[in-house]
Amino acid sequence: MKKNQLILIAILTLLFAFNFYEMYRIVKESGWTFLNALIISVSISVQLLLVLSLMFRRKLYFKSWILSKLNFFLGKEVRIVQSEISKDLLFEKLLEVIEESDFEFADSNKDNFEIVATTFPNFFTWGENMYIEIKAIDNNRSEITFTSATIFGYSWNRNKKNTDKFFELFEESLTI
Amino acid sequence: MSIIVNLDVMLAKRKMQLKDLAELVDISVVNLSILKQGKGKAMRFSTLDAICKALNCQPGDILEYSNEESNN
């Protein structure tokens, strides 16, 4: 098991243990009231949502859910750039850029020219997803959409940093 | 751009494929393709050096200046 996965499991275990202890304490002190039941059900739902997001974040299949406007829990940042490189070549190039970056490649779809890369969770963030989509403008030009989305909660400017950093890396990589 | 990259011409003269050159100069095929199409932002001297060495040619054989395109 990777070091990052161990850290994530440790954080989740600590969080859930604390939450369940708090729930147990509330019920023990004041019994099963409507308010307590509401607090506990909301708490469990939020935790469940977090676990599901962490489980499915690496698959492009769940992109529409993560980037959905209805998913108002998550912060998103979009950056669109144009390139003179064809989309086939760009797809391969961006995979190379991901390999050289701090992002970890998670999933890709060559037919739709989509890639998803992730950042690792730590004690300050649950990690972010970086979605890359390439569209052809004409035979020689392409449009790349970088979308960084948090897995859970407000981004604290991490999404902007991610898109800026990735774009810089991409630009730098064009010096060959 | 008014700088034309003649890498494909040199590769044809040397009867070499891009993949073989990529292995010789230790640069990915993707990067060499971008360079060949003249879509790169800049070219490092170390890259030019490695390509010239591998193709046994001069920098002028690979890069050419043309003011025709810049007039368009």
gemmi code that builds the backbone of each chain (N, CA, C; Angstrom):
import gemmi

chains = {
    "A": [
        ("MET", (0.838, -1.206, 0.000), (0.000, 0.000, 0.000), (0.879, 1.267, 0.000)),
        ("LYS", (0.475, 2.253, -0.796), (1.282, 3.463, -0.910), (1.214, 4.298, 0.368)),
        ("LYS", (2.243, 5.124, 0.569), (2.328, 5.974, 1.762), (1.117, 6.921, 1.835)),
        ("ASN", (0.760, 7.476, 0.663), (-0.374, 8.425, 0.637), (-1.696, 7.771, 1.004)),
        ("GLN", (-1.858, 6.521, 0.579), (-3.086, 5.798, 0.914), (-3.140, 5.544, 2.419)),
        ("LEU", (-1.998, 5.228, 3.009), (-1.934, 4.998, 4.458), (-2.293, 6.272, 5.227)),
        ("ILE", (-1.766, 7.420, 4.733), (-2.063, 8.711, 5.369), (-3.565, 8.992, 5.287)),
        ("LEU", (-4.150, 8.734, 4.112), (-5.581, 8.970, 3.912), (-6.410, 8.101, 4.858)),
        ("ILE", (-6.045, 6.831, 4.954), (-6.787, 5.928, 5.841), (-6.666, 6.393, 7.294)),
        ("ALA", (-5.465, 6.850, 7.661), (-5.246, 7.334, 9.036), (-6.128, 8.565, 9.316)),
        ("ILE", (-6.176, 9.503, 8.356), (-6.987, 10.719, 8.543), (-8.468, 10.355, 8.646)),
        ("LEU", (-8.924, 9.478, 7.748), (-10.343, 9.082, 7.751), (-10.707, 8.361, 9.043)),
        ("THR", (-9.840, 7.477, 9.492), (-10.098, 6.727, 10.729), (-10.223, 7.689, 11.908)),
        ("LEU", (-9.287, 8.643, 11.982), (-9.316, 9.629, 13.073), (-10.602, 10.450, 13.035)),
        ("LEU", (-10.960, 10.909, 11.823), (-12.146, 11.741, 11.648), (-13.418, 10.983, 12.026)),
        ("PHE", (-13.536, 9.765, 11.505), (-14.745, 8.985, 11.768), (-14.834, 8.592, 13.248)),
        ("ALA", (-13.695, 8.237, 13.820), (-13.686, 7.856, 15.236), (-14.154, 9.038, 16.099)),
        ("PHE", (-13.638, 10.215, 15.767), (-14.023, 11.418, 16.511), (-15.519, 11.703, 16.345)),
        ("ASN", (-15.994, 11.619, 15.083), (-17.408, 11.891, 14.811), (-18.335, 10.906, 15.508)),
        ("PHE", (-17.983, 9.629, 15.440), (-18.833, 8.612, 16.071), (-18.827, 8.757, 17.603)),
        ("TYR", (-17.670, 9.125, 18.131), (-17.596, 9.359, 19.581), (-18.507, 10.523, 19.967)),
        ("GLU", (-18.474, 11.602, 19.138), (-19.322, 12.774, 19.408), (-20.813, 12.406, 19.334)),
        ("MET", (-21.159, 11.605, 18.333), (-22.556, 11.167, 18.189), (-22.981, 10.353, 19.413)),
        ("TYR", (-22.112, 9.440, 19.815), (-22.387, 8.587, 20.969), (-22.585, 9.446, 22.225)),
        ("ARG", (-21.714, 10.469, 22.361), (-21.752, 11.347, 23.526), (-23.069, 12.157, 23.549)),
        ("ILE", (-23.471, 12.689, 22.401), (-24.702, 13.487, 22.296), (-25.912, 12.637, 22.702)),
        ("VAL", (-25.977, 11.426, 22.132), (-27.128, 10.551, 22.409), (-27.142, 10.131, 23.881)),
        ("LYS", (-25.945, 9.860, 24.404), (-25.848, 9.418, 25.802), (-26.305, 10.517, 26.762)),
        ("GLU", (-25.921, 11.770, 26.428), (-26.237, 12.893, 27.324), (-27.701, 13.323, 27.261)),
        ("SER", (-28.235, 13.440, 26.010), (-29.597, 13.973, 25.913), (-30.599, 13.040, 25.232)),
        ("GLY", (-30.205, 11.796, 24.945), (-31.148, 10.831, 24.381), (-31.463, 11.109, 22.923)),
        ("TRP", (-32.421, 10.333, 22.361), (-32.765, 10.447, 20.941), (-33.842, 11.520, 20.743)),
        ("THR", (-33.425, 12.761, 20.576), (-34.395, 13.822, 20.267), (-34.402, 14.024, 18.751)),
        ("PHE", (-35.344, 14.796, 18.245), (-35.417, 15.055, 16.798), (-34.152, 15.762, 16.310)),
        ("LEU", (-33.704, 16.762, 17.100), (-32.520, 17.534, 16.722), (-31.275, 16.636, 16.660)),
        ("ASN", (-31.146, 15.771, 17.672), (-29.992, 14.851, 17.688), (-30.013, 13.929, 16.474)),
        ("ALA", (-31.197, 13.412, 16.174), (-31.342, 12.505, 15.026), (-30.972, 13.230, 13.731)),
        ("LEU", (-31.384, 14.502, 13.635), (-31.082, 15.300, 12.444), (-29.572, 15.528, 12.314)),
        ("ILE", (-28.950, 15.931, 13.438), (-27.494, 16.182, 13.420), (-26.746, 14.917, 13.012)),
        ("ILE", (-27.142, 13.791, 13.595), (-26.452, 12.530, 13.327), (-26.657, 12.093, 11.866)),
        ("SER", (-27.885, 12.235, 11.360), (-28.123, 11.806, 9.971), (-27.376, 12.699, 8.981)),
        ("VAL", (-27.319, 14.004, 9.262), (-26.567, 14.908, 8.377), (-25.078, 14.549, 8.423)),
        ("SER", (-24.566, 14.312, 9.633), (-23.156, 13.965, 9.812), (-22.803, 12.684, 9.051)),
        ("ILE", (-23.658, 11.668, 9.171), (-23.397, 10.399, 8.469), (-23.474, 10.596, 6.960)),
        ("SER", (-24.447, 11.387, 6.496), (-24.586, 11.631, 5.042), (-23.345, 12.325, 4.489)),
        ("VAL", (-22.862, 13.326, 5.217), (-21.678, 14.078, 4.759), (-20.463, 13.153, 4.701)),
        ("GLN", (-20.319, 12.306, 5.732), (-19.187, 11.376, 5.755), (-19.281, 10.359, 4.617)),
        ("LEU", (-20.498, 9.913, 4.362), (-20.724, 8.962, 3.277), (-20.374, 9.595, 1.933)),
        ("LEU", (-20.781, 10.849, 1.757), (-20.495, 11.590, 0.527), (-18.982, 11.736, 0.326)),
        ("LEU", (-18.289, 12.028, 1.420), (-16.831, 12.159, 1.363), (-16.187, 10.843, 0.936)),
        ("VAL", (-16.612, 9.756, 1.561), (-16.027, 8.445, 1.241), (-16.307, 8.086, -0.221)),
        ("LEU", (-17.548, 8.334, -0.671), (-17.898, 8.022, -2.067), (-17.067, 8.860, -3.034)),
        ("SER", (-16.909, 10.154, -2.718), (-16.094, 11.024, -3.583), (-14.655, 10.534, -3.647)),
        ("LEU", (-14.125, 10.123, -2.503), (-12.743, 9.640, -2.469), (-12.593, 8.321, -3.237)),
        ("MET", (-13.657, 7.513, -3.199), (-13.615, 6.222, -3.899), (-13.687, 6.395, -5.409)),
        ("PHE", (-14.548, 7.311, -5.860), (-14.829, 7.414, -7.293), (-14.056, 8.533, -7.989)),
        ("ARG", (-13.271, 9.292, -7.259), (-12.623, 10.475, -7.827), (-11.693, 10.156, -8.999)),
        ("ARG", (-11.122, 8.955, -9.006), (-10.112, 8.643, -10.014), (-10.694, 8.192, -11.355)),
        ("LYS", (-11.992, 8.038, -11.418), (-12.608, 7.544, -12.654), (-13.259, 8.688, -13.447)),
        ("LEU", (-12.978, 8.724, -14.729), (-13.577, 9.760, -15.588), (-15.095, 9.616, -15.675)),
        ("TYR", (-15.578, 8.396, -15.421), (-17.015, 8.123, -15.475), (-17.795, 9.049, -14.539)),
        ("PHE", (-17.162, 9.450, -13.432), (-17.840, 10.281, -12.439), (-17.548, 11.777, -12.604)),
        ("LYS", (-16.937, 12.119, -13.744), (-16.586, 13.533, -14.000), (-17.827, 14.435, -13.937)),
        ("SER", (-18.905, 13.975, -14.570), (-20.111, 14.809, -14.622), (-20.663, 15.088, -13.224)),
        ("TRP", (-20.514, 14.122, -12.316), (-20.975, 14.337, -10.932), (-20.075, 15.337, -10.202)),
        ("ILE", (-18.770, 15.126, -10.328), (-17.814, 16.015, -9.626), (-17.962, 17.456, -10.136)),
        ("LEU", (-18.149, 17.621, -11.446), (-18.209, 18.965, -12.018), (-19.637, 19.511, -12.132)),
        ("SER", (-20.588, 18.755, -11.657), (-21.987, 19.182, -11.757), (-22.242, 20.462, -10.953)),
        ("LYS", (-23.126, 21.310, -11.498), (-23.474, 22.543, -10.775), (-24.231, 22.218, -9.500)),
        ("LEU", (-24.894, 21.076, -9.500), (-25.658, 20.665, -8.312), (-24.731, 20.273, -7.157)),
        ("ASN", (-23.497, 19.911, -7.522), (-22.537, 19.506, -6.502), (-21.895, 20.758, -5.899)),
        ("PHE", (-22.704, 21.485, -5.135), (-22.249, 22.782, -4.643), (-21.285, 22.681, -3.451)),
        ("PHE", (-20.996, 21.446, -3.014), (-20.027, 21.260, -1.923), (-18.594, 21.548, -2.399)),
        ("LEU", (-18.410, 21.387, -3.719), (-17.046, 21.401, -4.234), (-16.696, 22.705, -4.944)),
        ("GLY", (-15.454, 23.149, -4.714), (-14.956, 24.330, -5.413), (-14.378, 23.914, -6.760)),
        ("LYS", (-14.529, 24.754, -7.772), (-14.006, 24.444, -9.112), (-13.331, 25.660, -9.723)),
        ("GLU", (-12.340, 25.409, -10.529), (-11.637, 26.491, -11.243), (-11.372, 26.014, -12.667)),
        ("VAL", (-11.738, 26.841, -13.626), (-11.588, 26.447, -15.037), (-10.614, 27.384, -15.733)),
        ("ARG", (-9.763, 26.820, -16.560), (-8.850, 27.636, -17.372), (-8.839, 27.066, -18.792)),
        ("ILE", (-9.102, 27.912, -19.743), (-9.146, 27.448, -21.138), (-8.010, 28.105, -21.915)),
        ("VAL", (-7.230, 27.281, -22.602), (-6.121, 27.829, -23.403), (-6.165, 27.222, -24.808)),
        ("GLN", (-5.582, 27.955, -25.720), (-5.509, 27.446, -27.092), (-4.081, 27.059, -27.417)),
        ("SER", (-3.951, 26.059, -28.257), (-2.619, 25.600, -28.637), (-2.586, 25.339, -30.131)),
        ("GLU", (-1.385, 25.463, -30.707), (-1.242, 25.209, -32.150), (-0.915, 23.751, -32.435)),
        ("ILE", (-0.900, 22.957, -31.391), (-0.564, 21.527, -31.552), (-1.861, 20.747, -31.777)),
        ("SER", (-1.784, 19.744, -32.632), (-2.971, 18.939, -32.915), (-3.408, 18.175, -31.663)),
        ("LYS", (-4.681, 17.808, -31.604), (-5.179, 17.227, -30.345), (-4.611, 15.843, -30.050)),
        ("ASP", (-4.269, 15.072, -31.087), (-3.654, 13.750, -30.847), (-2.306, 13.895, -30.150)),
        ("LEU", (-1.525, 14.830, -30.682), (-0.194, 15.065, -30.122), (-0.300, 15.690, -28.726)),
        ("LEU", (-1.267, 16.580, -28.568), (-1.467, 17.231, -27.260), (-1.828, 16.224, -26.183)),
        ("PHE", (-2.651, 15.255, -26.565), (-3.072, 14.236, -25.613), (-1.837, 13.513, -25.041)),
        ("GLU", (-0.953, 13.080, -25.944), (0.268, 12.383, -25.520), (1.177, 13.324, -24.718)),
        ("LYS", (1.250, 14.580, -25.179), (2.116, 15.563, -24.514), (1.645, 15.810, -23.074)),
        ("LEU", (0.335, 15.970, -22.913), (-0.201, 16.252, -21.575), (0.002, 15.059, -20.629)),
        ("LEU", (-0.053, 13.849, -21.178), (0.229, 12.668, -20.340), (1.674, 12.714, -19.847)),
        ("GLU", (2.570, 13.163, -20.719), (3.981, 13.308, -20.329), (4.148, 14.378, -19.254)),
        ("VAL", (3.414, 15.487, -19.433), (3.506, 16.597, -18.466), (3.028, 16.113, -17.085)),
        ("ILE", (1.951, 15.347, -17.071), (1.429, 14.825, -15.795), (2.487, 13.966, -15.107)),
        ("GLU", (3.161, 13.125, -15.917), (4.187, 12.241, -15.362), (5.305, 13.025, -14.672)),
        ("GLU", (5.621, 14.192, -15.246), (6.714, 15.005, -14.692), (6.238, 15.947, -13.584)),
        ("SER", (4.948, 15.993, -13.342), (4.414, 16.948, -12.356), (4.135, 16.278, -11.009)),
        ("ASP", (3.594, 17.061, -10.082), (3.223, 16.524, -8.777), (1.873, 15.804, -8.832)),
        ("PHE", (1.191, 15.934, -9.968), (-0.098, 15.274, -10.107), (0.119, 13.798, -10.429)),
        ("GLU", (-0.880, 12.995, -10.069), (-0.781, 11.569, -10.389), (-1.828, 11.240, -11.444)),
        ("PHE", (-1.388, 10.564, -12.505), (-2.333, 10.182, -13.548), (-3.361, 9.219, -12.956)),
        ("ALA", (-4.639, 9.454, -13.259), (-5.681, 8.577, -12.711), (-6.426, 7.817, -13.798)),
        ("ASP", (-6.876, 8.528, -14.831), (-7.692, 7.882, -15.853), (-7.653, 8.717, -17.128)),
        ("SER", (-7.909, 8.082, -18.263), (-7.962, 8.847, -19.513), (-8.911, 8.184, -20.491)),
        ("ASN", (-9.373, 8.958, -21.447), (-10.216, 8.436, -22.508), (-9.730, 9.033, -23.823)),
        ("LYS", (-9.037, 8.191, -24.586), (-8.412, 8.672, -25.835), (-9.477, 9.058, -26.869)),
        ("ASP", (-10.624, 8.388, -26.826), (-11.682, 8.686, -27.810), (-12.254, 10.089, -27.610)),
        ("ASN", (-12.404, 10.474, -26.336), (-12.965, 11.807, -26.050), (-11.888, 12.837, -25.735)),
        ("PHE", (-10.635, 12.408, -25.757), (-9.493, 13.267, -25.432), (-9.656, 13.900, -24.042)),
        ("GLU", (-9.888, 13.052, -23.069), (-10.056, 13.503, -21.691), (-9.053, 12.779, -20.787)),
        ("ILE", (-8.565, 13.521, -19.820), (-7.609, 12.969, -18.857), (-8.022, 13.440, -17.467)),
        ("VAL", (-7.829, 12.603, -16.471), (-7.996, 13.085, -15.098), (-6.730, 12.728, -14.305)),
        ("ALA", (-6.232, 13.732, -13.596), (-5.067, 13.549, -12.725), (-5.476, 14.018, -11.331)),
        ("THR", (-4.807, 13.522, -10.326), (-5.203, 13.884, -8.960), (-4.005, 14.390, -8.150)),
        ("THR", (-4.320, 15.151, -7.117), (-3.271, 15.496, -6.150), (-3.513, 14.639, -4.907)),
        ("PHE", (-2.483, 14.434, -4.135), (-2.593, 13.541, -2.987), (-3.257, 14.235, -1.797)),
        ("PRO", (-4.044, 13.507, -1.041), (-4.612, 14.088, 0.184), (-3.522, 14.260, 1.251)),
        ("ASN", (-3.668, 15.265, 2.066), (-2.776, 15.415, 3.213), (-3.589, 16.012, 4.367)),
        ("PHE", (-2.940, 16.479, 5.391), (-3.673, 16.973, 6.556), (-4.403, 18.302, 6.291)),
        ("PHE", (-4.134, 18.926, 5.149), (-4.764, 20.215, 4.841), (-5.843, 20.109, 3.758)),
        ("THR", (-5.793, 19.052, 2.967), (-6.753, 18.918, 1.862), (-7.077, 17.450, 1.611)),
        ("TRP", (-8.274, 17.228, 1.068), (-8.640, 15.868, 0.654), (-8.083, 15.563, -0.722)),
        ("GLY", (-7.412, 16.508, -1.320), (-6.875, 16.337, -2.671), (-7.806, 16.973, -3.677)),
        ("GLU", (-7.283, 17.234, -4.848), (-8.094, 17.830, -5.907), (-7.963, 16.989, -7.179)),
        ("ASN", (-8.961, 17.086, -8.004), (-8.915, 16.430, -9.313), (-8.638, 17.469, -10.382)),
        ("MET", (-7.785, 17.112, -11.325), (-7.516, 17.990, -12.456), (-8.046, 17.306, -13.716)),
        ("TYR", (-9.110, 17.865, -14.276), (-9.687, 17.312, -15.500), (-9.148, 18.092, -16.695)),
        ("ILE", (-8.701, 17.358, -17.687), (-8.182, 18.006, -18.897), (-8.988, 17.504, -20.098)),
        ("GLU", (-9.470, 18.427, -20.876), (-10.256, 18.064, -22.047), (-9.704, 18.807, -23.258)),
        ("ILE", (-9.458, 18.065, -24.332), (-8.895, 18.687, -25.538), (-9.930, 18.647, -26.654)),
        ("LYS", (-10.130, 19.786, -27.276), (-11.059, 19.855, -28.416), (-10.331, 20.467, -29.601)),
        ("ALA", (-10.636, 19.985, -30.777), (-10.001, 20.534, -31.981), (-10.763, 21.780, -32.438)),
        ("ILE", (-10.032, 22.850, -32.697), (-10.664, 24.058, -33.250), (-10.665, 23.919, -34.774)),
        ("ASP", (-9.484, 23.575, -35.322), (-9.380, 23.192, -36.736), (-8.259, 22.163, -36.834)),
        ("ASN", (-7.745, 21.929, -38.024), (-6.733, 20.864, -38.178), (-5.454, 21.118, -37.383)),
        ("ASN", (-5.106, 22.385, -37.200), (-3.827, 22.705, -36.559), (-3.943, 23.309, -35.176)),
        ("ARG", (-5.148, 23.643, -34.760), (-5.294, 24.280, -33.454), (-6.237, 23.496, -32.554)),
        ("SER", (-5.930, 23.548, -31.265), (-6.768, 22.841, -30.285), (-7.058, 23.746, -29.108)),
        ("GLU", (-8.094, 23.380, -28.392), (-8.453, 24.113, -27.175), (-8.370, 23.148, -26.001)),
        ("ILE", (-7.632, 23.551, -24.977), (-7.485, 22.690, -23.801), (-8.239, 23.331, -22.635)),
        ("THR", (-9.078, 22.545, -21.990), (-9.787, 23.029, -20.807), (-9.237, 22.312, -19.583)),
        ("PHE", (-8.617, 23.080, -18.700), (-8.136, 22.546, -17.424), (-9.182, 22.873, -16.359)),
        ("THR", (-9.687, 21.880, -15.681), (-10.644, 22.129, -14.600), (-10.145, 21.447, -13.331)),
        ("SER", (-9.896, 22.251, -12.336), (-9.482, 21.686, -11.050), (-10.678, 21.729, -10.103)),
        ("ALA", (-10.949, 20.616, -9.451), (-12.097, 20.546, -8.532), (-11.671, 19.891, -7.229)),
        ("THR", (-12.150, 20.451, -6.146), (-11.847, 19.835, -4.842), (-12.677, 18.569, -4.700)),
        ("ILE", (-12.228, 17.684, -3.865), (-12.990, 16.463, -3.615), (-14.054, 16.736, -2.566)),
        ("PHE", (-13.756, 17.642, -1.684), (-14.712, 17.936, -0.628), (-14.428, 19.318, -0.059)),
        ("GLY", (-15.412, 20.152, -0.126), (-15.314, 21.447, 0.531), (-14.637, 22.533, -0.272)),
        ("TYR", (-14.460, 23.672, 0.374), (-13.896, 24.871, -0.252), (-12.429, 24.644, -0.639)),
        ("SER", (-12.009, 25.277, -1.722), (-10.658, 24.954, -2.239), (-9.529, 25.751, -1.581)),
        ("TRP", (-9.829, 26.844, -0.898), (-8.789, 27.711, -0.308), (-7.731, 28.054, -1.340)),
        ("ASN", (-8.171, 28.389, -2.525), (-7.299, 28.823, -3.625), (-6.431, 27.702, -4.217)),
        ("ARG", (-6.627, 26.474, -3.754), (-5.807, 25.373, -4.277), (-6.124, 25.090, -5.749)),
        ("ASN", (-7.415, 25.238, -6.116), (-7.806, 24.973, -7.502), (-7.093, 25.921, -8.454)),
        ("LYS", (-7.046, 27.197, -8.075), (-6.386, 28.185, -8.941), (-4.891, 27.868, -9.040)),
        ("LYS", (-4.303, 27.528, -7.875), (-2.874, 27.181, -7.866), (-2.621, 25.974, -8.769)),
        ("ASN", (-3.513, 24.994, -8.699), (-3.353, 23.781, -9.519), (-3.394, 24.081, -11.009)),
        ("THR", (-4.416, 24.866, -11.408), (-4.541, 25.156, -12.846), (-3.360, 26.006, -13.326)),
        ("ASP", (-2.961, 26.992, -12.499), (-1.815, 27.846, -12.870), (-0.539, 27.014, -12.988)),
        ("LYS", (-0.340, 26.156, -11.991), (0.874, 25.341, -11.940), (0.932, 24.390, -13.132)),
        ("PHE", (-0.199, 23.770, -13.415), (-0.220, 22.810, -14.515), (0.004, 23.505, -15.851)),
        ("PHE", (-0.604, 24.689, -16.006), (-0.434, 25.435, -17.252), (1.031, 25.861, -17.418)),
        ("GLU", (1.640, 26.303, -16.314), (3.064, 26.689, -16.355), (3.937, 25.506, -16.770)),
        ("LEU", (3.646, 24.353, -16.171), (4.411, 23.142, -16.506), (4.277, 22.802, -17.985)),
        ("PHE", (3.066, 22.929, -18.477), (2.800, 22.638, -19.888), (3.586, 23.603, -20.782)),
        ("GLU", (3.540, 24.880, -20.432), (4.267, 25.889, -21.217), (5.773, 25.618, -21.189)),
        ("GLU", (6.275, 25.308, -19.983), (7.711, 25.011, -19.841), (8.115, 23.799, -20.670)),
        ("SER", (7.217, 22.826, -20.722), (7.546, 21.580, -21.426), (7.647, 21.793, -22.940)),
        ("LEU", (7.188, 22.953, -23.414), (7.284, 23.229, -24.852), (8.652, 23.796, -25.231)),
        ("THR", (9.511, 23.985, -24.222), (10.919, 24.269, -24.512), (11.613, 22.913, -24.539)),
        ("ILE", (11.974, 22.520, -25.735), (12.468, 21.135, -25.915), (13.976, 21.113, -26.112)),
    ],
    "B": [
        ("MET", (5.483, 31.196, -37.875), (6.831, 31.490, -37.361), (7.822, 31.492, -38.511)),
        ("SER", (8.808, 32.370, -38.458), (9.750, 32.461, -39.572), (10.937, 31.503, -39.440)),
        ("ILE", (10.988, 30.775, -38.341), (12.029, 29.747, -38.217), (11.415, 28.414, -38.637)),
        ("ILE", (12.012, 27.804, -39.626), (11.488, 26.519, -40.118), (12.381, 25.393, -39.603)),
        ("VAL", (11.759, 24.372, -39.084), (12.514, 23.209, -38.580), (12.524, 22.144, -39.672)),
        ("ASN", (13.714, 21.837, -40.137), (13.843, 20.851, -41.225), (14.247, 19.470, -40.719)),
        ("LEU", (13.738, 19.126, -39.579), (14.101, 17.841, -38.974), (13.647, 16.673, -39.858)),
        ("ASP", (12.463, 16.795, -40.435), (11.948, 15.704, -41.283), (12.819, 15.504, -42.521)),
        ("VAL", (13.348, 16.623, -43.056), (14.219, 16.538, -44.240), (15.501, 15.795, -43.885)),
        ("MET", (16.082, 16.172, -42.728), (17.326, 15.530, -42.293), (17.104, 14.054, -41.962)),
        ("LEU", (15.965, 13.764, -41.377), (15.649, 12.365, -41.055), (15.536, 11.547, -42.343)),
        ("ALA", (14.911, 12.132, -43.351), (14.772, 11.435, -44.638), (16.133, 11.232, -45.289)),
        ("LYS", (16.993, 12.277, -45.189), (18.346, 12.167, -45.781), (19.143, 11.064, -45.099)),
        ("ARG", (18.968, 10.964, -43.782), (19.716, 9.943, -43.018), (18.978, 8.601, -42.975)),
        ("LYS", (17.816, 8.552, -43.613), (16.980, 7.349, -43.636), (16.740, 6.828, -42.212)),
        ("MET", (16.371, 7.762, -41.384), (16.152, 7.436, -39.975), (14.717, 7.781, -39.594)),
        ("GLN", (14.164, 6.993, -38.696), (12.804, 7.287, -38.223), (12.865, 8.125, -36.942)),
        ("LEU", (11.777, 8.819, -36.683), (11.712, 9.689, -35.502), (11.935, 8.898, -34.209)),
        ("LYS", (11.395, 7.695, -34.201), (11.523, 6.825, -33.024), (13.005, 6.501, -32.739)),
        ("ASP", (13.745, 6.244, -33.811), (15.178, 5.913, -33.659), (15.946, 7.134, -33.147)),
        ("LEU", (15.599, 8.297, -33.693), (16.270, 9.529, -33.246), (15.942, 9.799, -31.770)),
        ("ALA", (14.678, 9.567, -31.412), (14.255, 9.789, -30.021), (15.090, 8.951, -29.060)),
        ("GLU", (15.367, 7.709, -29.471), (16.189, 6.833, -28.622), (17.624, 7.338, -28.541)),
        ("LEU", (18.142, 7.811, -29.687), (19.535, 8.283, -29.724), (19.741, 9.547, -28.892)),
        ("VAL", (18.789, 10.476, -28.963), (18.972, 11.770, -28.275), (18.290, 11.814, -26.895)),
        ("ASP", (17.614, 10.730, -26.542), (16.941, 10.619, -25.240), (15.882, 11.721, -25.031)),
        ("ILE", (15.124, 11.943, -26.079), (13.984, 12.886, -26.026), (12.767, 12.106, -26.523)),
        ("SER", (11.630, 12.327, -25.896), (10.457, 11.535, -26.276), (10.016, 11.802, -27.717)),
        ("VAL", (9.353, 10.817, -28.304), (8.851, 10.947, -29.677), (7.857, 12.114, -29.762)),
        ("VAL", (7.065, 12.289, -28.700), (6.077, 13.378, -28.670), (6.787, 14.732, -28.791)),
        ("ASN", (7.842, 14.899, -27.994), (8.582, 16.174, -28.032), (9.255, 16.400, -29.381)),
        ("LEU", (9.799, 15.331, -29.949), (10.435, 15.483, -31.271), (9.391, 15.794, -32.341)),
        ("SER", (8.210, 15.204, -32.199), (7.124, 15.496, -33.156), (6.733, 16.964, -33.082)),
        ("ILE", (6.628, 17.480, -31.861), (6.284, 18.901, -31.669), (7.366, 19.784, -32.292)),
        ("LEU", (8.609, 19.380, -32.059), (9.739, 20.130, -32.611), (9.721, 20.087, -34.143)),
        ("LYS", (9.474, 18.900, -34.670), (9.454, 18.690, -36.128), (8.385, 19.559, -36.804)),
        ("GLN", (7.261, 19.698, -36.101), (6.167, 20.506, -36.665), (6.349, 22.003, -36.415)),
        ("GLY", (7.432, 22.346, -35.719), (7.712, 23.755, -35.411), (6.730, 24.348, -34.424)),
        ("LYS", (6.178, 23.504, -33.547), (5.178, 23.975, -32.581), (5.760, 24.214, -31.185)),
        ("GLY", (7.044, 23.939, -31.032), (7.672, 24.157, -29.723), (7.866, 25.645, -29.464)),
        ("LYS", (7.998, 26.006, -28.184), (8.208, 27.425, -27.818), (9.661, 27.826, -28.055)),
        ("ALA", (10.549, 26.897, -27.687), (11.981, 27.172, -27.803), (12.735, 25.854, -27.911)),
        ("MET", (13.997, 25.973, -28.338), (14.822, 24.769, -28.466), (16.095, 24.952, -27.643)),
        ("ARG", (16.384, 23.995, -26.813), (17.599, 24.086, -25.984), (18.835, 23.807, -26.838)),
        ("PHE", (19.957, 24.435, -26.450), (21.213, 24.146, -27.148), (21.581, 22.680, -26.977)),
        ("SER", (21.290, 22.131, -25.807), (21.624, 20.722, -25.545), (20.845, 19.801, -26.492)),
        ("THR", (19.592, 20.177, -26.787), (18.784, 19.377, -27.717), (19.365, 19.467, -29.130)),
        ("LEU", (19.701, 20.708, -29.509), (20.276, 20.934, -30.835), (21.586, 20.171, -30.981)),
        ("ASP", (22.372, 20.224, -29.940), (23.657, 19.529, -29.909), (23.451, 18.019, -30.102)),
        ("ALA", (22.497, 17.469, -29.345), (22.250, 16.020, -29.405), (21.729, 15.613, -30.782)),
        ("ILE", (20.847, 16.430, -31.359), (20.280, 16.093, -32.672), (21.365, 16.167, -33.762)),
        ("CYS", (22.174, 17.244, -33.699), (23.256, 17.392, -34.679), (24.238, 16.220, -34.604)),
        ("LYS", (24.507, 15.806, -33.378), (25.429, 14.687, -33.155), (24.836, 13.406, -33.750)),
        ("ALA", (23.554, 13.177, -33.452), (22.901, 11.940, -33.900), (22.741, 11.904, -35.421)),
        ("LEU", (22.462, 13.062, -36.020), (22.222, 13.098, -37.472), (23.481, 13.483, -38.263)),
        ("ASN", (24.551, 13.747, -37.505), (25.825, 14.137, -38.115), (25.629, 15.308, -39.090)),
        ("CYS", (25.097, 16.384, -38.544), (24.816, 17.550, -39.392), (25.098, 18.845, -38.622)),
        ("GLN", (24.878, 19.960, -39.270), (25.077, 21.277, -38.663), (23.729, 21.861, -38.212)),
        ("PRO", (23.721, 22.775, -37.219), (22.454, 23.390, -36.789), (21.670, 24.002, -37.963)),
        ("GLY", (22.421, 24.555, -38.942), (21.787, 25.165, -40.107), (21.050, 24.167, -40.992)),
        ("ASP", (21.418, 22.884, -40.853), (20.696, 21.867, -41.628), (19.319, 21.593, -41.034)),
        ("ILE", (19.196, 21.907, -39.755), (17.922, 21.629, -39.069), (17.049, 22.881, -38.997)),
        ("LEU", (17.682, 24.009, -38.720), (16.921, 25.259, -38.587), (17.174, 26.184, -39.776)),
        ("GLU", (16.128, 26.816, -40.214), (16.241, 27.710, -41.360), (15.372, 28.944, -41.102)),
        ("TYR", (15.903, 30.105, -41.492), (15.104, 31.327, -41.343), (14.460, 31.682, -42.683)),
        ("SER", (13.182, 31.973, -42.628), (12.487, 32.389, -43.848), (11.626, 33.603, -43.533)),
        ("ASN", (11.810, 34.676, -44.305), (10.994, 35.870, -44.021), (9.704, 35.895, -44.828)),
        ("GLU", (9.466, 34.826, -45.591), (8.235, 34.772, -46.401), (6.998, 34.686, -45.520)),
        ("GLU", (7.070, 33.795, -44.533), (5.917, 33.578, -43.665), (5.604, 34.787, -42.809)),
        ("SER", (6.691, 35.469, -42.347), (6.484, 36.620, -41.470), (5.806, 37.787, -42.193)),
        ("ASN", (5.905, 37.786, -43.556), (5.262, 38.851, -44.310), (3.750, 38.639, -44.456)),
        ("ASN", (3.305, 37.390, -44.215), (1.879, 37.084, -44.357), (1.030, 37.710, -43.275)),
    ],
}
model = gemmi.Model(1)
for chain_id, residues in chains.items():
    chain = gemmi.Chain(chain_id)
    for i, (resn, *xyz) in enumerate(residues, 1):
        res = gemmi.Residue()
        res.name, res.seqid = resn, gemmi.SeqId(i, " ")
        for name, pos in zip(("N", "CA", "C"), xyz):
            atom = gemmi.Atom()
            atom.name, atom.element = name, gemmi.Element(name[0])
            atom.pos, atom.b_iso = gemmi.Position(*pos), 0.0
            res.add_atom(atom)
        chain.add_residue(res)
    model.add_chain(chain)
structure = gemmi.Structure()
structure.add_model(model)
structure.setup_entities()
